[in-house]
């Protein structure tokens, strides 16, 4: 009887799944600092407008956010043709609230560039305003009515300087490994992308520019030697095979054949 109930339950589950009444749950998309950086660059390119209290809603083909709404629009994103959905992820309504909730934060010292970690997607804060750090000393924010989206240096701004950086608790940030951002590849170590250096990782030596972009990669000498040996071995096998094939296919001269036949003819 229990077996019959199990079969019946499995049949009902399959029926509901096929008809869409009971679809399997899907894992939520992981939101990242790199993803936020890509998102605000998109907003900058598309010239989104400023509107207090907005978080990316479409109005006559244009999107509108305020400063913290720019960040929320990424967390709540549903697609290029739809409005963001605030029910997707819980986040503080203000920049100061986001800062208060942050576990990792620090003060920006304008005489010390290292006071701002080289991490894509950090939130930049100054009293009453937030933006996003997209790397290479660049911050992006939706500033105010008439100013809209801005993309400017962090160090070197004439006024309205950012005072604090923090990691948004709803985002995942890189630790160690390769990261692709804005079509370029970076290498992170201990939470920051490397700059102005070379790194040997696996069989390759990577050259990293001042902006963190990996500009070149070559095989290590050891890997080059292994590759050369493999090529030489393959070439030798090909040559040996060709020689063997040539020996098999080469015709035997007539005089050699006649001598062989004479040797094989029985003596009477």
Secondary structure as UniProt FT lines:
FT   HELIX           2..19
FT   TURN            20..22
FT   HELIX           33..45
FT   TURN            46..47
FT   STRAND          49..50
FT   TURN            52..53
FT   STRAND          55..59
FT   TURN            60..61
FT   STRAND          62..65
FT   HELIX           67..75
FT   TURN            80..81
FT   HELIX           86..88
FT   HELIX           95..101
FT   STRAND          105..107
FT   TURN            110..111
FT   HELIX           113..115
FT   TURN            120..121
FT   STRAND          122..126
FT   TURN            127..128
FT   STRAND          129..133
FT   TURN            136..137
FT   STRAND          138..142
FT   TURN            145..147
FT   STRAND          149..153
FT   TURN            155..156
FT   STRAND          164..166
FT   TURN            169..170
FT   STRAND          177..181
FT   TURN            182..183
FT   STRAND          184..189
FT   TURN            190..191
FT   STRAND          192..193
FT   STRAND          197..201
FT   TURN            202..203
FT   STRAND          204..208
FT   TURN            210..211
FT   STRAND          214..219
FT   HELIX           221..249
FT   HELIX           254..264
//
